[in-house]
Amino acid sequence: MKIKKLILSIGVALVIVACATNPFTGKKTMAFVSNDQLFPSAFAQYDQFLSENNVVTGTSESEMITRVGQRIAVAAERWLNANGYQGYLEDYKWEYNLVDDKTVNAWCMPGGKIVFYTGILPIAANETGVAAIMGHEVAHALANHGQQRMSAAYLQQGIAVAGNIALQNDKNLGIYNQAYGIVTTVGGMLPFSRAHETEADKIGLYLMGIAGYNPDEAAELWKRMKANSNGQAPPEFLSTHPSNDSRIANLKALAPKAKAEAKKFGVTSFRPIN
């Protein structure tokens, strides 16, 4: 019992001490790994990825990816500066690349390293669709979701190890490990990941609006995403992402708020959809 209490106390202390603040929500988040450690590793992995894949350059599509990315980054800096987070992006090294790959995906590594696959462009359909995707991916980096997921994984593993130590001679150890894995994944890690996706949707919507792109189009993008999936998706509670229907409804509800936020920055009309 003493061991269990000690482990619990250590875990609570780690969570309290190793925290960062999400500038978009004001909430404390787990940060067992600092950005000083995380960013250089992410940058090195990004460079390695580019060296091993076919990066598209000098085309209208690759230029669009860079143009939209730069506008979203400027929007992020404007929002952060206006809300008391001057210098927040000091260590970010924005880079935007289009990679020739049929995969329907885009991603942003910690510190602002972004990749779009050519396979997602038909679903994006236009520059505004690209902006919706870009805003979402940039939001993950700005909110330090990578840092939080890594920290959560460390915490999950640490508690599992602690439990095994405490129960090492207990006949129920096997049952504990099986139950712990299911409960912490379905009840912890997956909802945690879905919450990040929903948060990135909201932040991304605001950023695309401030950058001059119509937030209404984000829901239209996800309608195309849904059509492209052909209904092939696990139940939401077993997924790392909200369901398409949940995202579409949420984006529709948030679009007026994103427009109101953009208006604070002087944006009262949006770029034509083309």
DOKOL-251565 format. One record per residue (C-alpha): x, y, z; residue in three letters. Coordinates in steps of 0.001 Angstrom, whole numbers, plus 524288, in hexadecimal, padded with zeros to 5 digits. Example, Ala and Ser with C-alpha at 12.3 -4.5 7.8 and 13.67 -1.06 7.14 Angstrom:
2
<<8300C; 7EE6C; 81E78>; 'ala'>
<<83566; 7FBDC; 81BE4>; 'ser'>
This chain:
274
<<80000; 80000; 80000>; 'met'>
<<80B30; 80935; 80323>; 'lys'>
<<81116; 8068D; 7F5D1>; 'ile'>
<<80432; 809B0; 7EF1D>; 'lys'>
<<802E7; 8166F; 7F68E>; 'lys'>
<<810E2; 81A18; 7F355>; 'leu'>
<<80EDE; 8174A; 7E4DD>; 'ile'>
<<8024A; 81F2A; 7E4CB>; 'leu'>
<<808E9; 82A8A; 7EBA2>; 'ser'>
<<8142E; 82A73; 7E1FD>; 'ile'>
<<80ABA; 82A02; 7D677>; 'gly'>
<<802D9; 83570; 7DBAD>; 'val'>
<<80F3D; 83D42; 7DE31>; 'ala'>
<<81414; 83AD6; 7D059>; 'leu'>
<<8074C; 83F5D; 7CA6A>; 'val'>
<<80748; 84BAA; 7D2BD>; 'ile'>
<<81577; 84F32; 7D024>; 'val'>
<<81684; 84B51; 7C1C7>; 'ala'>
<<80C2E; 85444; 7BC24>; 'cys'>
<<80B06; 85E2D; 7B13C>; 'ala'>
<<8000B; 86795; 7ADC8>; 'thr'>
<<7F802; 8666A; 7A162>; 'asn'>
<<7F6E6; 87495; 79CA0>; 'pro'>
<<7EA16; 87203; 795A8>; 'phe'>
<<7E2F8; 86C4A; 7A15F>; 'thr'>
<<7EADF; 8715B; 7ACE1>; 'gly'>
<<7EAE5; 8638F; 7B260>; 'lys'>
<<7F69B; 85CA1; 7B82E>; 'lys'>
<<7FB7F; 85138; 7B006>; 'thr'>
<<8052F; 84642; 7B26B>; 'met'>
<<8130E; 8492C; 7AE20>; 'ala'>
<<81C39; 83E71; 7B2A1>; 'phe'>
<<8247D; 84165; 7A693>; 'val'>
<<82816; 84F99; 7A422>; 'ser'>
<<8276D; 855E3; 796B9>; 'asn'>
<<8360B; 85847; 797F2>; 'asp'>
<<83781; 84992; 79744>; 'gln'>
<<82C29; 8469D; 78E39>; 'leu'>
<<82E3D; 8508F; 7835C>; 'phe'>
<<83C23; 84CC1; 77F45>; 'pro'>
<<83818; 83E7B; 77EB0>; 'ser'>
<<82C0F; 841D2; 7769A>; 'ala'>
<<83401; 84A4B; 76D49>; 'phe'>
<<83DD5; 83F53; 76B26>; 'ala'>
<<832FB; 8356D; 76886>; 'gln'>
<<82C97; 83ED6; 75F08>; 'tyr'>
<<83934; 840BC; 75761>; 'asp'>
<<83B18; 83214; 756C4>; 'gln'>
<<82D25; 8303A; 751F6>; 'phe'>
<<82F25; 83A37; 7471C>; 'leu'>
<<83BCC; 833A5; 742E3>; 'ser'>
<<834BA; 826A9; 74189>; 'glu'>
<<828B1; 82B82; 73A43>; 'asn'>
<<8255E; 83259; 72D8A>; 'asn'>
<<823A8; 840BC; 73101>; 'val'>
<<81C3F; 84878; 726C6>; 'val'>
<<821FB; 855DB; 723C0>; 'thr'>
<<81FDE; 8608F; 719B6>; 'gly'>
<<8119A; 85D6D; 716E0>; 'thr'>
<<80573; 86587; 7191D>; 'ser'>
<<800F7; 85BA4; 7233F>; 'glu'>
<<80DA7; 85BD9; 72B11>; 'ser'>
<<80DB6; 86AA7; 72A8A>; 'glu'>
<<7FFB0; 86AC1; 72F86>; 'met'>
<<8036F; 8623A; 73B1D>; 'ile'>
<<80E41; 86BBD; 73ECE>; 'thr'>
<<805B3; 877B7; 73CA7>; 'arg'>
<<7FA95; 87290; 744F7>; 'val'>
<<803E9; 86DE3; 74F79>; 'gly'>
<<80A54; 87B28; 7507E>; 'gln'>
<<7FD2F; 881F3; 75199>; 'arg'>
<<7F8C2; 878AE; 75C4C>; 'ile'>
<<8059D; 87AB1; 763A3>; 'ala'>
<<803F5; 88971; 762D4>; 'val'>
<<7F5F9; 88811; 767CC>; 'ala'>
<<7FAEF; 87FF1; 77331>; 'ala'>
<<80522; 88A12; 776BB>; 'glu'>
<<7FB1C; 89501; 77602>; 'arg'>
<<7F1E5; 88DA2; 77F05>; 'trp'>
<<7FC8D; 88A11; 788AE>; 'leu'>
<<80202; 897D9; 78926>; 'asn'>
<<7F47A; 89D94; 78B1A>; 'ala'>
<<7F1D3; 8944A; 79658>; 'asn'>
<<7FE2C; 89693; 79E1C>; 'gly'>
<<806E5; 88BD9; 798AC>; 'tyr'>
<<8114E; 893F1; 791EB>; 'gln'>
<<81D24; 88BA9; 78E90>; 'gly'>
<<815B1; 87ECF; 78FC0>; 'tyr'>
<<819F1; 87ADB; 7820A>; 'leu'>
<<8282F; 87E7C; 783D3>; 'glu'>
<<82D0C; 87065; 782FF>; 'asp'>
<<823BF; 86C33; 77836>; 'tyr'>
<<82A12; 869EF; 76AEC>; 'lys'>
<<81EFE; 869E1; 76125>; 'trp'>
<<820C9; 8619B; 75503>; 'glu'>
<<8169E; 85D01; 74B4F>; 'tyr'>
<<818B1; 851F7; 741A1>; 'asn'>
<<81048; 84A9F; 737F6>; 'leu'>
<<813D0; 83C3E; 73681>; 'val'>
<<80FEF; 833B8; 72AF9>; 'asp'>
<<80822; 8290A; 731A8>; 'asp'>
<<7FA40; 823F2; 72F98>; 'lys'>
<<7F7B1; 8237B; 73E41>; 'thr'>
<<7EC83; 82C5C; 7424B>; 'val'>
<<7F385; 83359; 74D35>; 'asn'>
<<7FAD2; 83F4B; 7520B>; 'ala'>
<<80254; 8413F; 75EA7>; 'trp'>
<<80A0B; 84B00; 766A0>; 'cys'>
<<81536; 8472B; 76F8E>; 'met'>
<<8183D; 84E5E; 77C3B>; 'pro'>
<<81EB3; 85B47; 77923>; 'gly'>
<<81797; 85DDF; 76C5A>; 'gly'>
<<81C6F; 853EC; 76251>; 'lys'>
<<81129; 85110; 75909>; 'ile'>
<<80EC8; 84716; 74E4E>; 'val'>
<<80350; 845FC; 74505>; 'phe'>
<<801F0; 839C2; 73CBB>; 'tyr'>
<<7FD3F; 83BA8; 72EC8>; 'thr'>
<<7F29E; 831B1; 731C9>; 'gly'>
<<7EB3E; 83B40; 73A50>; 'ile'>
<<7EAC2; 84638; 73059>; 'leu'>
<<7DEF3; 84111; 72896>; 'pro'>
<<7D73B; 840C4; 73552>; 'ile'>
<<7DC01; 84E33; 73956>; 'ala'>
<<7D6CA; 85229; 72BEA>; 'ala'>
<<7DB3E; 8604F; 72CD9>; 'asn'>
<<7E40C; 869A6; 7343F>; 'glu'>
<<7D9E1; 86BDB; 73ED5>; 'thr'>
<<7D92A; 85D32; 74112>; 'gly'>
<<7E7F6; 85CE7; 74237>; 'val'>
<<7E6F7; 86806; 74C23>; 'ala'>
<<7DD61; 8601E; 7545E>; 'ala'>
<<7E6CC; 854A7; 75495>; 'ile'>
<<7F28B; 85D72; 756DE>; 'met'>
<<7EBF2; 86485; 7621F>; 'gly'>
<<7E8CF; 85794; 768A0>; 'his'>
<<7F6A7; 8524E; 7673A>; 'glu'>
<<7FD0D; 85EEE; 76BA8>; 'val'>
<<7F3E8; 85EFC; 77768>; 'ala'>
<<7F95C; 851E7; 77BD8>; 'his'>
<<806FF; 857D6; 77C1B>; 'ala'>
<<802D0; 8647F; 782B3>; 'leu'>
<<7FB61; 85D71; 78D73>; 'ala'>
<<806D9; 85426; 78FB0>; 'asn'>
<<7FE77; 84829; 78D81>; 'his'>
<<80A66; 84001; 78A08>; 'gly'>
<<8109E; 84388; 796FF>; 'gln'>
<<8041A; 8402B; 79E3B>; 'gln'>
<<8025E; 832FE; 7977B>; 'arg'>
<<8106B; 82F3A; 79A56>; 'met'>
<<80EBA; 83357; 7A886>; 'ser'>
<<8020C; 82BAB; 7A9B2>; 'ala'>
<<808A6; 81FA3; 7A41C>; 'ala'>
<<81397; 820EF; 7AE07>; 'tyr'>
<<809A0; 8223C; 7B8F4>; 'leu'>
<<801EC; 81673; 7B429>; 'gln'>
<<80E2E; 80E29; 7B364>; 'gln'>
<<81336; 8130A; 7C06E>; 'gly'>
<<806C9; 80FA6; 7C7AD>; 'ile'>
<<806AE; 8023E; 7C12E>; 'ala'>
<<81479; 7FFAE; 7C5E8>; 'val'>
<<81106; 80499; 7D381>; 'ala'>
<<80542; 7FBA3; 7D3DE>; 'gly'>
<<80D81; 7F007; 7CFE2>; 'asn'>
<<81750; 7F304; 7DAA4>; 'ile'>
<<80C9D; 7F44C; 7E4CB>; 'ala'>
<<805FC; 7E7AD; 7E063>; 'leu'>
<<811ED; 7DFCF; 7DC65>; 'gln'>
<<80E5B; 7D43B; 7E50B>; 'asn'>
<<7FFBD; 7D596; 7E399>; 'asp'>
<<7F82E; 7CAFE; 7DC58>; 'lys'>
<<7EFDC; 7D5A7; 7D5FA>; 'asn'>
<<7FB5A; 7DC2F; 7CF1D>; 'leu'>
<<7F77D; 7D6F0; 7C1C0>; 'gly'>
<<7E97E; 7DB87; 7C351>; 'ile'>
<<7EE65; 7E8D9; 7C7B9>; 'tyr'>
<<7F6F7; 7EA7B; 7BBB8>; 'asn'>
<<7EC31; 7E68F; 7B25A>; 'gln'>
<<7E1FD; 7EF36; 7B8CB>; 'ala'>
<<7EB68; 7FA8F; 7BA31>; 'tyr'>
<<7EEC0; 7FA39; 7ABBB>; 'gly'>
<<7E083; 7FA42; 7A777>; 'ile'>
<<7DBC1; 8045E; 7B148>; 'val'>
<<7E6DC; 80E0C; 7AF4B>; 'thr'>
<<7E608; 80D03; 7A07D>; 'thr'>
<<7D74D; 80D75; 79E7A>; 'val'>
<<7D48C; 815EF; 7AA5A>; 'gly'>
<<7E0BA; 81E56; 7AA22>; 'gly'>
<<7E9BB; 81F14; 79E6B>; 'met'>
<<7DF56; 81E84; 793C7>; 'leu'>
<<7D691; 8290D; 799C8>; 'pro'>
<<7E2F1; 8310C; 79C25>; 'phe'>
<<7E65A; 83012; 78DB3>; 'ser'>
<<7D870; 83344; 78968>; 'arg'>
<<7D88B; 83F3C; 79235>; 'ala'>
<<7E4F3; 843CE; 78B74>; 'his'>
<<7DE9A; 8423B; 77E2C>; 'glu'>
<<7D2B2; 84A00; 78263>; 'thr'>
<<7DB59; 85486; 78840>; 'glu'>
<<7E370; 8553D; 77BCB>; 'ala'>
<<7D6FC; 8567A; 773CC>; 'asp'>
<<7D2EE; 8624E; 77BD1>; 'lys'>
<<7E033; 868FF; 77BE4>; 'ile'>
<<7E222; 86610; 76D7E>; 'gly'>
<<7D4EC; 86BDD; 76A31>; 'leu'>
<<7D883; 87882; 77115>; 'tyr'>
<<7E5BE; 87917; 76A5E>; 'leu'>
<<7E04F; 876F1; 75CC0>; 'met'>
<<7D673; 881C6; 75F32>; 'gly'>
<<7E0DE; 88B57; 763DA>; 'ile'>
<<7E8EF; 8877D; 757E3>; 'ala'>
<<7DDA0; 88B8E; 74F2A>; 'gly'>
<<7D7A2; 87E61; 74BDE>; 'tyr'>
<<7C929; 87BA5; 74DF0>; 'asn'>
<<7C73A; 872F4; 75A04>; 'pro'>
<<7BA6A; 86DCA; 75452>; 'asp'>
<<7C271; 865BF; 74AC7>; 'glu'>
<<7C87A; 85D3A; 75567>; 'ala'>
<<7BBC0; 855BA; 7570A>; 'ala'>
<<7BAE0; 85431; 74844>; 'glu'>
<<7C899; 84E8D; 74840>; 'leu'>
<<7C4AB; 8445A; 7523F>; 'trp'>
<<7B8B6; 840C8; 74A64>; 'lys'>
<<7C224; 83D63; 73F6A>; 'arg'>
<<7CAB5; 83602; 74927>; 'met'>
<<7BED1; 82E30; 74D57>; 'lys'>
<<7BB31; 82B06; 73F5B>; 'ala'>
<<7C913; 826AE; 73C94>; 'asn'>
<<7C928; 81D64; 7483E>; 'ser'>
<<7BD92; 815A2; 742DC>; 'asn'>
<<7B8F1; 81385; 750BC>; 'gly'>
<<7C540; 80C00; 75449>; 'gln'>
<<7C7D0; 810D9; 76209>; 'ala'>
<<7C7D2; 80A87; 76F87>; 'pro'>
<<7BDDA; 80E9D; 779CF>; 'pro'>
<<7C18C; 81BE9; 77F52>; 'glu'>
<<7C4A0; 81697; 78CF7>; 'phe'>
<<7CEEA; 80D8B; 786E9>; 'leu'>
<<7D4F5; 817F1; 77E4F>; 'ser'>
<<7DF99; 82215; 78010>; 'thr'>
<<7D702; 82BC0; 778A0>; 'his'>
<<7C8FE; 8307C; 77A2E>; 'pro'>
<<7BF78; 82AF1; 7704D>; 'ser'>
<<7BDA5; 83263; 763AA>; 'asn'>
<<7AFBC; 835E7; 76784>; 'asp'>
<<7B450; 83B39; 774A6>; 'ser'>
<<7BEB2; 8437E; 76E1E>; 'arg'>
<<7B587; 848EB; 763E9>; 'ile'>
<<7AB7D; 84CC7; 76E2F>; 'ala'>
<<7B5E6; 852BB; 776EB>; 'asn'>
<<7BC21; 85A7E; 76BD9>; 'leu'>
<<7AEF7; 85FD3; 7679F>; 'lys'>
<<7AC21; 8643A; 77588>; 'ala'>
<<7B982; 86A99; 77702>; 'leu'>
<<7B9FA; 871A3; 769E0>; 'ala'>
<<7B26E; 87DCB; 76E82>; 'pro'>
<<7BB90; 87EF3; 77A3C>; 'lys'>
<<7C75E; 87DDD; 77146>; 'ala'>
<<7C1F2; 888B6; 768B6>; 'lys'>
<<7BFCA; 8913E; 774B3>; 'ala'>
<<7CDDA; 88EB5; 778E7>; 'glu'>
<<7D2E5; 89216; 76B57>; 'ala'>
<<7CB39; 89ED3; 76BCB>; 'lys'>
<<7D33A; 8A2F1; 777AE>; 'lys'>
<<7DEFE; 8A2D1; 76E9D>; 'phe'>
<<7D854; 8AAC4; 7641C>; 'gly'>
<<7D42E; 89F53; 75BA3>; 'val'>
<<7C62F; 8A1C3; 7573D>; 'thr'>
<<7C673; 89AD9; 74A18>; 'ser'>
<<7CD5A; 88E9C; 7454D>; 'phe'>
<<7D557; 88A68; 739B2>; 'arg'>
<<7CDC3; 884E5; 72E20>; 'pro'>
<<7CCCF; 87623; 72DE5>; 'ile'>
<<7D44D; 8712D; 72224>; 'asn'>
